[in-house]
Amino acid sequence: MNYVIIGNSAAAIGAVSGIRAIDKAGAITVISDEPYHTYSRPLISYWLQGKVTDEKIYYREPDFYEKNCCSAILGKKVTAIHPDKKELSLDDGDKISYDRLLVATGSSPFVPPMKGLESVKNQSTFMSYDDAKKVKSMVTPNSRVLIIGAGLIGLKAAEALEGKCAEMTIIDLADRILPSILDLEGSAIMQKHIESRGAKFVLNQSVAEFSGNQATLKNGDILNFDVLIVAVGVRPNTALVSEAGGKVDRGILTDNRQRTSLKDIYAAGDCTVSHDISSGSDRILALLPNAYMQGEVAGCNMGKADSAVYNKAIPMNAIGFFGLHIITAGTYQGECYSRQTETGYKKLFYQDNLLKGFILIGDVNRAGIYTSMIKEQTPLDSVNREMLFENPVLMAFGKPYRLEKLGGIKGE
Amino acid sequence: MKRVYVNEDWCLGCHLCEYYCGLSNSGMADMVKAFSGEKKPLPRIRIEEGDGINFAVQCRHCESPFCVKGCITGALSVNQDGIISIDESRCVGCYTCVLSCPFGCIVTSEDEKAVKKCDLCLKNGGEPACVKGCPNRAIVFEER
């Protein structure tokens, strides 16, 4: 069997592991337009911050391809998939044939059309190792940095640049920061925390026009800056599949075996649409754990049809800014249990006898007990709800659960 | 594989497992010295205590470990024997594993960014110190 994977990040690595769990012998070829050994994309902010070196930014050990008998084609871009011939075209004119193909092309930074953007000399997105290198080369201790986007990526860039620039302003169209993972109250806590470290926010606002190092905002205010980072959001890379005739919505559409509508072509990771079981809706879940697990399931099914399903996707994020941790998961719908803690708060959302989602700021210990309840759809009346809401503890699950999970005794 | 299993009926709630775990992972030889300093050794096992029920919880070394699959850096890995351990030098403290572990077994520290977890004393001689130190065989290290 000849397996080909387009992409070299979490979903691709998950797929290698999935394929090798089933098929030790088949050939695996990994193709990426980035010239690097598989590296951890979320580590780029830590690299920029100086907390992770070039030697430690890898996602899997340097001998990963060798150990898994993979050949890697790095620094070349796949330009087309030809499902009829089971072949790929590369940008250097080469053709690569496949028996089973995984599309793990990820997502790209979305840069909205902004007047005069091309006149900004020092600008970058913040998604890849090369982006991080570019930002590092542009920022000096005297730089005034302007970040567009107060989401996860923009704020990670802000954290990385603390102490490395003179001024930092973050602007967002939304009325609050981190709107994709926090409610109003949570956003306010994080905003105050990040402002205490010197960053300035301009919310409910956007740039009307750039002119060189000057941004004129919609309200007429003028901001002067030296370096611009655009971190508005990401868009799934779906073109290869849509151009080959595969079904694509906002992302590539797959079934719960990660098969696309094209024969022997699978897709996983940020480029796909996921089914979020906490809300029951289809959405883009551009999250590393989701990408890895989808990739692994795709890999298993590429090795052996119907050998795995992925049906427990939920939104989930663990992230910290300037030492304050946030863990969130699921959907914030239904009734809310809420409690203030020393450093932040805890909110649990529940509906129809199920935990639907949660937000923890500050004390995030043992959060996975809640995550698991959302994914497994554990009925709340099967646990000591009061105890569990107070603290995530296994005591609340009753003795049969503990006998099985901790005692290794089944069915008593 | 051999795991640490819990018999909650026999657990006295004495917390000795926590002390032995902390000591074993502290790199020190003497319990009193290890725990009398300002920075207390951090146990990877914890006792949950309730109304007449106590039991120990530590990493279950899951066959399908969400902590490893979700780890953003690759710091968490499974070895050939199924033991899950962490390369602390590669952990940036994002806590995705804390978000992922269904049993709440990843331990965080206020002093260090890297998380801690039970590796069945892989690096400390291979026999879990918590089990050795339990006075009532409420935790055992065996195949089940």
Interface residues (C-beta under 8 A of the other chain):
Chain A: G14 S40 P42 L43 Y46 K51 V52 K56 Y58 Y59 R60 E61 L288 P289 Y292 M293 E296 M316 N317 A318 I319 G320 H325 I327 A329 V364 N365 R366 A367 G368 I369 T371 S372 E376 P392 V393 L394 M395 K399 R402 K405 L406 G407 G408 I409
Chain B: R3 Y5 V6 N7 E8 E48 G50 I53 F55 A56 V57 R60 F66 C67 K69 G70 I72 T73 G74 S89 R90 V92 G93 C94 Y95 T96 C97 V98 L99 S100 C101 P102 F103 G104 I106 T108 R144
